[in-house]
């Protein structure tokens, strides 16, 4: 097995619910080690860069939703992610990227298995978020690939 580093962001909704420790505990119980951690309120530029320059979100959404709706969704996500504190974690372990993605669960909480972080702490749904024209609150972000993890770690922990 390959030791990897990956990024997890405990999002503002989870920080507000006071479940940071529970989320970290679930990750650590799977032999993932927290090697760096920081709590902060991210700025607009950092969040925009995270989702668009690193993750390519607006481009992917434009293909599915069209340009105007994609911009709206990105604006909603940036507003959500900058409304309060997040906890950024670098985790290390064997096949960390893939394992963390499984532990975190499906992006849409209503599709996440009950035993995953997004399943255990689900409190929102895509339908509700879309109806209210706001970002989906899904507790955590986890890097989707090793390449994405490297870029995201560089963005959130520039000295790492």
HELIX and SHEET records of a PDB file:
HELIX    1   1 UNK A   12  UNK A   16  1                                   5    
HELIX    2   2 UNK A   20  UNK A   28  1                                   9    
HELIX    3   3 UNK A   44  UNK A   48  1                                   5    
HELIX    4   4 UNK A   49  UNK A   54  3                                   6    
HELIX    5   5 UNK A   57  UNK A   65  1                                   9    
HELIX    6   6 UNK A   67  UNK A   81  1                                  15    
HELIX    7   7 UNK A   96  UNK A  104  1                                   9    
HELIX    8   8 UNK A  109  UNK A  111  5                                   3    
HELIX    9   9 UNK A  117  UNK A  120  1                                   4    
HELIX   10  10 UNK A  126  UNK A  131  1                                   6    
HELIX   11  11 UNK A  146  UNK A  156  1                                  11    
SHEET    1   A 4 UNK A  33  UNK A  40  0                                        
SHEET    2   A 4 UNK A  86  UNK A  94 -1                                        
SHEET    3   A 4 UNK A   3  UNK A  10 -1                                        
SHEET    4   A 4 UNK A 140  UNK A 142 -1                                        
END                                                                             
